[in-house]
């Protein structure tokens, strides 16, 4: 499966830096680029269950392709979620089901930095995306 353009750009950028400090800085920058969610979108119904941090997720189906927006109260999680969005935005429901989260973060060189709780939280976000894609086909 070919990567969405935004994901390919992320992969190229993260593979070009060598140190964890540089990757961490870039991760924060990705998080800062996330568009802010409107207050009316930061509601209980959009809160992802299974995350230690607060993560809100909104998905919209446009011409058979999913577009997600998300926000988090934690800077590191915002960055990780931004990279997840880069990987999944523009995919069909079937493609979304096939996304390999550990593989994506391994390619970015970030898997070592994913604590079990962060990894579980990101899996919960991806799971919620998949649920949305199945209910609104």
N, C-alpha and C positions, 0 to 999 in steps of 0.2 A: 504494500500500500504506500503510495507516495505521500509525502508530508504536505500539509497546507503551507503556503508561502511563509506565513508568520512563524510557523514551527521550524521551517528550514532556516530562516534568518536567525532564530534563537539558537539552533544547533550550531550554526556556523560561528556565532558570536561566543558561545560558551566554550566551544572546542578551541577557539583561538587564544583563550587566556589560560595561563599555567597554574597560578596559585589559587588556593581556596579563598584567600582574602579578596582577590580580584573577582572570583565567582560570586562571593557573598555580596560585594558591592554591586555587581551587575544584577544579582537577584533582587536587591532592594530597589534598584532603578526600574526593573520590570514591574515590581509591585506599585511603584509610584505612578506608573503609566496607566494603571487600571482606571477606567472611567468611574467616577463616583456613582454609586447607586442612589436613586431618589429615596427620600425618607419613606415614601409609601411602599417602596420595594423592600425596605428593611423591616419586614414583618415576620411573625412566627412561622407562617406558611412557607416562607422562602429560606428559613434557617436550616442549614444542613445538620442533621442529627449524627452524632458520632465523632464530632470534632471537639477537641478541648478548647480551641479558640472559637469565637463567633465567626461563622462563615455564612453569608447569604448568597443564594444562587438563583438566578432568573434565566430561564431558557425560552427562546422563541424559535419556532419553525418558520423558515422563509424559503419558499420554493424547494421544499424537500431537504433543506440543509439547516442544521442547527446553529444558532448563534447564542452563546451564553455570556452573561455578565455576572460578575461576582464581586464581593467585597469581604474584607476581614478586618477584625480589630487588631490583628497581630501583623507586624511588618514582614517578618520572614514568611508567614503563611500567605500574605498578599502576593509576595513574589512568586512563591511556588504555585499558587492558584493562577497567577498571570501566565506562567509557563504552561500550565495544564490547559488553560483557555486557548493559548496559541496552538496547542496540539490538537484540540478537538473542534474549534470553531470552523464551521463550513462543512462539517462531516454529515453524512446521512445517518439515520438511526442505526442501520446495519454496520456502518464503518465505526460508529461510536462503540458498539458492542465489542469490536475487535481491538480497541486500543489497549496496549500493554503498558500500564503505568510504570512498573519497575524498570522496564526496558527503556522507556522514554527518559526517565531521570538518570539512568545509567549512561545513556548516550550523551546527556548534558554534563556528565561528570559530577552529578549531585547526589547520587544514591548513598554514598558513605555518610553524607550529612543529614540524611533523613532518619530522624529518631523513630522508634516504633510508633510513638503517638502521632508524629507528623505524617508518617506513612499511612497509618490507619485513617487519619483525618482526610488525607488526599484521596484515599480509596473510597471514603464515604462520599466525598464530593463527586467523584467519577460515577459511583453507584447511583447517586441522586440524578446525575445527568442521564444515565441509562434509563432510569425509571421514568423521567420526564419524556424521553424520546419514545418510550413504549406506550405511554398513555396518550400521547398526542400525535400518533402516526397519521 
